[in-house]
Structures are given as structure tokens and as C-alpha cells.
């Protein structure tokens, strides 16, 4: 680097014009800067071919098992995902809920079932081998007991299926020991509902073989004890109404309807509870709901309806977490448009289900829909959760979704989100400590979300984590077990293929960057940190689409150069040099690398922006050099900044985000007008180390200073997120997205230590993004080390 010492306190970086004219030049401190309207004359040659030519032309692609699969098979899988995303396919039938619907009587006499098709379905669906109904999974024995007893009651109600009733009762008798076994998976409200059905069976004159009266009495006492506990706590009203089919005439059905019956006529969208209301209170709206469910699904009904919003939101979330959402943007936009309309209409399907409401809020906000956190107000206190059905069910999924929703806070006054974040964090930690995580939730996901909030998650590392930890959706347990409708096999296969394809592109780009570093002689700088892989990490982990290859390469080159310039100021080879020229060959290498690379990148960027941008790149390099000079003089003289204002004026540009971010943003795609580039929205976030400076304000207390810095960081992060999700603005959304992504990369680099000064962790992260194949459980787990961030 060349420095002309004009005065003691002023250094100017001077660029010399080469003998051969260039299409554009970088000139800092001289008058011959190109005019704003100057256009690049030569068409830049791309360093890397579009990935569609490099990889997409292969005859086959790598599948989930690490083998090559025909492209048309992947297209079929993508089509299956699209269909499920848009249609939210029908949930599986629930024998338990179908039985309760079958018990609803028709109007008039003699007594007859209102839904005879449901009775016929029960007769057809009994298992011949053991006489049970419900899931055949041995781990769901309590569900089978509950479903079987409900089906027995339905058949006995209408005097049907004598042999089927006897077989069902024998199954219950043989498995009675499971009723009080706390280690068995239990449907929601089993300890209230099952004893209530036992009492109903006794009232019908039924006897359960092999079961002593004392055992029956013990189960009934257990139910009474639970009901007394809920009544005494004063927080169980909603849950008691939810399990009302186990209470019968003990419940005040009119009071329950006034408090909990929904606009669609249901109680909690539960066909079983709603059917019980129709049976015990002749509730016309409950009958209308039952009619609509049977009309939609035929002779069997699911355990919850409606549920399509939850299914579709879960699918969108899964596609994003697995890194393949870009292939389904049209379907995702259509889905979220529909969810947004439902949100504005305060649709009960979304607003009254905790997990669905929290997930809808998070996804809508992050996709730029203008929604208020007031929609989560009813979840703002811990007591409201404990008094809800989800609280009584120890619903980890609901807690996890609330916590993730709280992370997308964009203003200081969203107290609802701050409160949710506080209490949901503590409850999830307690569930982990006590081992009370809901069975369908992976504890490792809870740990991951608690340790890595979404604003600290770099996209490609997150995609890798979720692919490697993906588990086929098992069952979720409400009144009965049910499976979600995610397209497991298709999603995993596409995600693995996409990840490995991107890695192939990254590895080619890394080779280009390494060759460039040698061509500009950076490998000869023994003092400098030349780290191509680590410097590729920020762009590879956030800008992974194939068409952003040029942007990734530009970002990596600029990162490397900024790091080397920083190192140059640290070694001080320019000290006391008072003539124009190069102090040493090493200085000349650095200057030439910055000069030539910046001109090359500017020429390529001009083809994207349709104008010259060299003056912007030059200005940022000049600004960075100026403030690094100030820092060097502070260090040499032993002087420090006397105020935060003085410190920040130097700290922000010396971090070089303005130089690196602006350069690669020119390659992202949208044309950036001049007023946008120099406008206030474009400024990046600076990294500071101001704790010791702030400690002076707090009487030397470092912890108080750290708290102030954390608060400032939180405020800045919310401001940046607000800029990202708002509608409109001068800076195109794709560019705003990269500003947000860079903030997440900075968090990764400095979460524990300085990632540049101690690059071990960064090398591991970079290898996971660029080099190491995925570790898929059961496929290649012995071949590649796992990830443990």
C-alpha cells in the first residue's frame, strides 16, 4: 500500500494509473475518478459458469442415501410436495372420535344413530387379531384402550355388533394394567376420559373381563382426585371442558358452551367433545358442526378439525428449515396469502391454537406481512399458558413456537414478545431439566433453539443441522394419536440433493479464489491472514442460490483483502515513510491486489448495474484506510477515544463492512440507483469493542458496560430486522436480506471469540458449509463426523 505523508496527521492512499488504460480504475486521493455516467466498455468474463451448466447437466443427482438419482424422480417428489402444500391432505381417521360421533342420536323415535355410516365404519374397522380399535402401535396401548372402549360404547348404544363388543371388552381386560402405567403414552385427558367411559359402560350393564371391582374403583378415584385438583387450582376450566366427554352430566354443558364453543359450533375443534355436547345438551350448533365433519370426511372423522392451517404452516416452516423453499415460492406465497387473510379475519383455527398462532405470526412477519404482535397478547403471561389446554398437556411444541415467535421482535415497545420470550425460555429449560419434553418433540431441537436464536443462525449451517437431525414425523397425541402430513421422504431427498449440489459449486468457487490469491501474490505475505475458506463462509452460508456465484466470489475476495489491509496496518510497514512510493515489496503486493481486484470486480458489477460503480468501491477503500490510520496512530501514541461518538466514527468503517458488503451487493441482482447507494438505509452495522470506554460511565464496572453494549446491539438488531420485513423502502428487498444475513454471520464470528483471531471454530463451520458431506442417520454416519455447534 502506498502512503503519502502530507502532514503529521494526514495520510492519503494514492493509486497510480497503469500504463495500459483500463475500462475503469480505482483512484483514491487523486482527481481522475470516472464520471458517474461512465459505462464499462468491455463485457466482463464470468469466472464461474452458472451452476445449471456445471451441475444441472449431469445425468443424475445425488439422493438422500448418497446415491445418484434420476432428475425426473426428484421432479416427482417436488410435485408431491407442491400438492401437499396446497391441499393440506385429509388427516387420518380417529376411531375414538368416530365412536363419539356415532353415539349422537337422530331426532325422533325410536332411537337411532344420526350417523349410521359411522356405526358401520366401526364394525368394519375392528382388528380381527385382538379385537381392538385405534392404533396398532404397541407404544400407543392407552390410545387403543380409549378407542376400543369408545367403540364398544357406540355399538352397545345402538345394540349392534354383539361379538365385536365382547371381543373389544376382552381386549380391554387383557390390557387393563396399562391404564395406570405412567410410562405408557397417553391421549390427552386419558385419566379423566377413560374412567368416565368406564362409568358409562357400567351404567350400560357391561362388564370388563379379568378386571376386579377394586381395580375399577381405583381408576374412578384417580379421576375424582384429578378433577378436585383442577377445581381447587382454579386454572383448569378450559381443560375440563376439553375432556368433557369424560364428565357426562357432571358438567354444566350450557356454561361450557357459553365459554368455549367456537363459531364453527365445535368445542376446541374436537369432534369427540362436540359430539358429547350434542348428546348431553342437544346443542344445535354442535350438531351442525358434527354434520359438517361427517359431510366432509364420510363415515369416519379425524381427532381434530379443522387443522389445515397448522399442516400448511408446518410444511412451509419445514421447507425453509431444510433449505429448499426457493423451489416452492409460488405455493408458499399462496399459502401465506391465505393465512394472512385468515389472520386479519381473526380466524379461530389460527388464533385459538397456540402453536398455529405463534407459527403464523413468525412466518408472516418474516415474509413481510404487516402484522401486530397484539395477536399473541393472550399468550403474554405464564399464567395464561398454565391455564390453557396446552399448559395441562405439557405441550412443548406450543412453547417452542411461542419462543421462536418472540425472537422476531422489531420494536422496543413489543412487550408481549419480551414477556413471552422470558417465561417460555424458563419453562423449556425446566422441561429439559426434568425430562418432560413432549414425546413428539426432539429434545435436541429444544436445546438448539435455546442456544441459537434465529438471529444467530447462519442459513446454510441451519439447513445442515435440520437435515441431519430430521426425523420422520411420528405421531402427535391429542384425544387420539395422529400423524402429520409432511412429505418426509420427498423433503429429505430434495434437501440433501440441493445441499450437496451447492457444495459442489462452493468447492469450484473456492478453487477460483485460491488461484486468484496466488495470482495476486497474497501467499507471499508472511504476516497476513490469507484464509480463502473462512472468507468464503459468510457468502456461501447466506447466498446459496446458483445465480449468486459471482456475488459469493466477490464477497470472499473483498473479505480477504480487507483482512490483509487490516494486518498491514498492524505490522506498521508504512511508519515514518515520507515519500510517494512503495515502502517494500510486500506493500506493493497489497496495493496491487486491492487495485487490480477492485477494478476487475467493478467492471463485472457494471454489467449488472448498467453503470460504473468504481467510485463507490474506491471511496469505501479510502474511508477504511483513513480510519485504520487513525487507529494505528492511537495505538502508537497510547491514546484512546475520549467519547463513544469519537470511537464509533472510527470503529464502524474500520470494520470494513461498508467495503465488503457494498461490493458484493452490486452482484445480488437489482440495480441500485446512486441515491440508494449513498443513502442512509445502505449503511451497515459496525462491530465495536467499546466496553472499556463505556465502563467509565459506570464507575469502572465492566459488567454494567457490557449490559449497555448488549442493549445497543439488541436495539440495532431490531432496527435491522424492521428494515428487512417492512413493505417498501429505497433498498431492494434482496439487498436488505443480505444486510440481515451479514449481521447473522457477524454474530457467528464473534459469538464466543474473535473468529478471525481464533479461526478454529470458523474453519469447522466453513468445512461444514463447503466441504463435508451431510451426515444422514443410518446412511453415512460412520463416514463423516457429526456436527455439534
HUUR-V481087 format. One record per pair of residues at least 6 apart in sequence whose ideal C-beta (glycine too) atoms are under 6 Angstrom apart, sorted by the first residue. I is the first residue (numbers start at 1). J is the second residue. D is the distance in Angstrom with one decimal. If there is no record, write none. Layout:
<<I/J/D> <I/J/D>>
//
This chain:
<<1/568/5.9> <1/587/5.2> <1/590/5.0> <1/591/4.7> <2/14/5.4> <2/582/5.8> <2/591/5.5> <3/11/4.8> <3/574/4.8> <4/12/5.5> <4/14/5.5> <4/580/4.9> <5/578/4.8> <11/629/4.9> <12/29/3.8> <13/28/4.8> <13/29/5.9> <13/622/6.0> <13/625/4.6> <14/29/5.0> <15/26/5.6> <15/27/4.9> <15/28/5.6> <15/595/5.7> <22/599/5.7> <23/40/5.1> <23/41/4.9> <23/42/5.2> <23/603/5.5> <24/34/5.6> <24/599/6.0> <24/602/5.2> <24/603/5.8> <24/612/5.5> <24/614/4.3> <25/599/5.9> <26/595/5.5> <26/598/4.5> <26/599/5.6> <26/614/6.0> <26/618/4.6> <27/33/5.3> <28/618/5.2> <28/622/3.9> <33/615/5.2> <34/612/5.2> <34/614/5.7> <38/612/4.2> <40/603/5.0> <40/606/3.6> <44/603/5.0> <44/604/3.9> <44/607/5.3> <47/512/5.2> <48/509/5.9> <48/549/4.6> <51/505/4.8> <51/546/3.4> <55/501/5.2> <55/504/5.6> <60/68/3.8> <60/69/6.0> <60/70/5.6> <61/69/5.8> <61/71/6.0> <61/497/5.0> <62/68/5.9> <62/497/5.7> <62/500/4.8> <63/69/3.7> <63/493/5.4> <64/492/4.9> <64/493/4.2> <64/496/4.6> <65/779/5.3> <66/779/5.8> <66/780/5.7> <77/490/3.7> <77/493/5.7> <77/494/5.9> <80/487/5.6> <80/490/5.1> <81/487/4.9> <81/490/5.2> <82/331/5.3> <84/487/5.2> <85/315/5.0> <85/331/4.8> <86/331/5.6> <88/308/3.8> <88/311/4.4> <88/312/5.0> <89/485/5.1> <91/302/4.0> <91/482/6.0> <92/482/5.7> <93/300/3.6> <94/302/5.5> <94/303/3.8> <94/480/4.3> <95/133/4.0> <95/134/4.6> <95/147/4.1> <95/151/5.9> <96/146/5.6> <96/147/4.2> <96/150/5.0> <96/479/5.8> <96/480/4.3> <97/271/4.3> <97/272/4.4> <97/301/5.2> <97/303/5.1> <98/118/5.3> <98/300/4.6> <98/301/5.3> <99/150/3.6> <99/151/4.5> <99/154/4.3> <100/272/4.0> <100/275/4.2> <101/115/5.8> <101/118/5.3> <101/271/5.6> <101/275/4.7> <101/290/5.8> <101/301/5.5> <102/115/6.0> <102/118/3.8> <102/119/4.9> <102/154/4.2> <103/154/5.0> <103/157/5.2> <103/279/6.0> <104/114/4.6> <104/275/5.2> <104/278/5.0> <104/279/5.8> <104/290/5.9> <105/111/5.7> <106/112/4.8> <106/114/4.3> <113/119/5.3> <113/158/5.4> <115/294/5.2> <117/299/3.6> <118/299/5.6> <119/158/6.0> <119/160/5.9> <121/299/4.1> <121/300/4.9> <122/151/4.9> <122/154/5.8> <123/161/5.2> <126/133/5.8> <126/164/5.3> <130/171/5.4> <131/167/3.0> <131/168/5.3> <131/170/5.9> <131/171/4.4> <132/144/4.9> <132/148/4.8> <132/171/4.6> <133/147/4.5> <133/148/4.9> <133/151/4.5> <134/143/5.3> <134/144/4.4> <134/147/2.9> <135/143/5.4> <135/481/5.3> <139/185/5.8> <140/185/5.7> <140/481/5.3> <141/175/5.9> <141/178/4.6> <141/184/5.6> <142/178/5.7> <142/184/4.9> <142/186/4.7> <142/190/5.6> <143/187/5.2> <143/480/5.6> <143/481/5.1> <145/172/5.9> <145/175/5.9> <146/187/5.4> <146/194/5.4> <148/168/4.9> <148/171/5.6> <148/172/5.9> <149/172/5.9> <149/197/4.9> <152/165/5.3> <152/168/4.3> <153/200/6.0> <155/161/4.2> <155/164/5.9> <155/165/5.2> <156/165/5.7> <156/204/5.3> <169/208/5.5> <170/209/5.4> <172/208/5.4> <173/208/5.0> <173/209/3.9> <173/210/3.9> <173/211/5.3> <176/211/5.0> <178/184/5.2> <179/219/5.9> <187/477/5.8> <187/479/5.5> <187/480/5.7> <188/393/5.6> <188/478/5.1> <188/479/5.6> <189/243/3.4> <191/226/5.5> <192/223/5.5> <192/226/6.0> <192/243/4.5> <192/246/4.3> <193/243/5.3> <193/246/3.5> <195/219/4.8> <195/220/5.2> <195/223/3.8> <196/246/3.1> <230/236/3.0> <230/240/5.9> <235/386/5.8> <235/387/4.1> <238/388/6.0> <238/389/5.6> <239/389/5.4> <239/392/4.2> <241/256/4.5> <241/260/4.7> <242/268/5.3> <242/389/5.1> <244/251/5.1> <244/273/5.4> <244/276/5.7> <245/272/5.5> <245/273/5.7> <245/276/3.7> <253/277/5.8> <253/280/5.3> <253/281/3.8> <260/267/5.6> <261/267/5.9> <262/348/5.1> <263/348/5.8> <264/289/5.7> <265/285/3.7> <265/286/5.6> <265/288/4.7> <265/289/3.4> <266/274/4.6> <266/289/4.6> <267/273/4.2> <267/274/4.9> <267/277/5.8> <269/304/5.3> <269/305/5.9> <271/293/5.4> <271/301/4.6> <272/479/5.4> <274/286/4.9> <274/289/5.2> <275/290/5.7> <277/283/4.8> <277/286/4.3> <278/286/4.2> <278/287/5.0> <278/290/5.9> <293/301/5.0> <293/305/5.5> <303/478/5.2> <303/479/5.1> <303/480/4.4> <303/482/5.3> <304/478/5.7> <306/349/5.0> <309/349/5.1> <309/350/5.2> <309/356/5.6> <310/356/4.5> <311/485/5.2> <312/335/5.0> <313/359/4.7> <313/360/5.8> <316/332/5.3> <316/335/5.9> <318/486/5.8> <319/325/4.3> <319/328/5.9> <321/466/4.3> <322/466/5.6> <322/467/5.9> <322/491/5.8> <322/495/4.0> <323/463/3.3> <323/495/5.8> <324/494/5.0> <324/495/5.2> <324/498/5.3> <336/367/5.6> <339/360/5.4> <340/364/5.8> <340/369/5.0> <342/350/5.2> <350/356/5.3> <350/357/5.7> <350/360/5.3> <351/357/5.5> <354/390/4.8> <354/398/3.9> <355/397/5.2> <355/398/4.7> <355/401/4.6> <358/401/3.8> <358/402/4.8> <358/405/4.1> <359/401/5.1> <361/375/5.9> <361/376/5.9> <361/405/4.9> <362/404/5.6> <362/405/4.5> <362/408/5.5> <364/371/5.3> <365/371/6.0> <365/408/5.0> <365/725/5.7> <368/725/5.2> <368/727/6.0> <373/414/4.7> <373/416/4.8> <373/417/5.2> <376/416/5.5> <377/416/5.4> <379/402/5.8> <379/420/5.9> <380/416/4.7> <380/419/4.7> <382/423/3.9> <385/391/4.7> <390/398/4.2> <394/436/5.8> <396/431/5.9> <396/437/5.0> <396/438/3.9> <396/441/4.3> <397/441/5.4> <399/424/5.1> <399/427/5.6> <399/428/5.4> <402/420/5.2> <402/424/4.7> <403/424/4.3> <406/417/4.4> <406/420/4.3> <406/421/3.7> <407/453/5.0> <407/454/5.2> <409/417/4.4> <409/718/5.9> <410/718/5.3> <410/721/5.2> <410/722/4.0> <428/446/5.6> <431/437/5.3> <437/443/4.8> <440/474/5.9> <440/476/4.8> <455/717/5.9> <456/747/4.6> <458/541/4.3> <458/744/5.4> <458/745/5.8> <458/748/5.2> <459/542/5.4> <460/541/4.1> <460/544/5.8> <460/769/4.7> <464/768/5.8> <467/495/5.0> <467/774/5.8> <468/775/5.4> <470/492/5.7> <472/488/4.5> <473/484/4.6> <473/486/5.0> <475/481/4.0> <475/483/5.6> <496/774/5.8> <499/774/5.9> <502/544/5.1> <506/540/4.8> <506/770/4.4> <509/552/5.8> <509/553/5.5> <510/536/5.7> <513/532/4.6> <513/556/5.1> <514/532/5.1> <517/530/5.8> <520/593/4.0> <521/589/4.8> <522/530/4.9> <525/586/5.7> <527/567/5.8> <527/571/5.0> <528/564/4.4> <528/567/4.6> <529/563/5.3> <529/567/6.0> <533/766/4.7> <534/759/5.7> <534/762/4.8> <534/766/5.3> <535/556/4.8> <535/559/3.8> <535/560/4.7> <536/556/4.3> <537/766/4.1> <538/745/4.2> <539/552/4.0> <539/555/3.9> <540/552/5.8> <540/769/5.3> <540/770/5.7> <541/769/4.9> <542/741/3.6> <543/551/5.5> <543/552/5.6> <550/667/4.8> <551/664/4.7> <551/667/3.7> <551/668/5.5> <554/601/5.2> <554/663/5.6> <554/664/4.5> <554/667/5.3> <555/664/3.8> <557/597/5.6> <558/660/4.5> <558/663/4.7> <559/660/5.5> <561/594/5.4> <562/656/3.9> <562/659/5.7> <562/660/5.7> <564/590/5.9> <568/590/5.5> <569/628/4.5> <569/632/4.9> <573/583/5.4> <573/584/5.8> <573/587/5.7> <574/583/5.8> <577/583/4.8> <582/588/4.1> <598/617/5.2> <601/663/6.0> <602/613/5.7> <602/614/4.0> <602/617/5.4> <605/613/5.1> <605/666/3.8> <606/612/5.5> <608/667/5.8> <609/666/5.7> <609/671/5.4> <613/666/5.5> <616/677/5.6> <617/663/5.8> <620/658/5.0> <620/659/4.2> <620/662/5.8> <621/659/6.0> <623/653/4.9> <624/653/5.6> <624/656/5.3> <624/659/5.3> <627/650/4.6> <627/653/4.7> <627/654/4.4> <628/654/5.4> <630/650/5.1> <631/654/5.8> <641/647/3.7> <647/690/5.8> <647/693/5.7> <651/686/5.5> <651/688/4.5> <652/686/3.1> <655/686/5.1> <655/687/4.6> <657/684/3.9> <658/684/5.6> <661/684/5.1> <661/742/5.8> <665/735/5.2> <665/738/6.0> <668/734/5.3> <668/735/5.7> <668/738/6.0> <669/734/5.7> <670/732/3.8> <670/734/5.8> <676/730/4.9> <676/731/5.8> <679/730/5.7> <681/730/5.3> <681/731/4.8> <685/716/5.8> <685/743/5.8> <691/705/4.7> <691/706/5.6> <691/709/5.9> <694/705/3.9> <694/708/5.4> <695/702/5.2> <695/705/4.1> <698/704/3.7> <698/705/5.5> <720/740/5.9> <720/743/5.7> <723/736/5.9> <724/736/5.1> <724/740/4.6> <749/755/3.5> <755/762/4.3> <768/787/5.8> <772/784/5.8> <773/784/5.8> <775/781/5.7> <775/784/4.6> <775/786/5.3>>
//
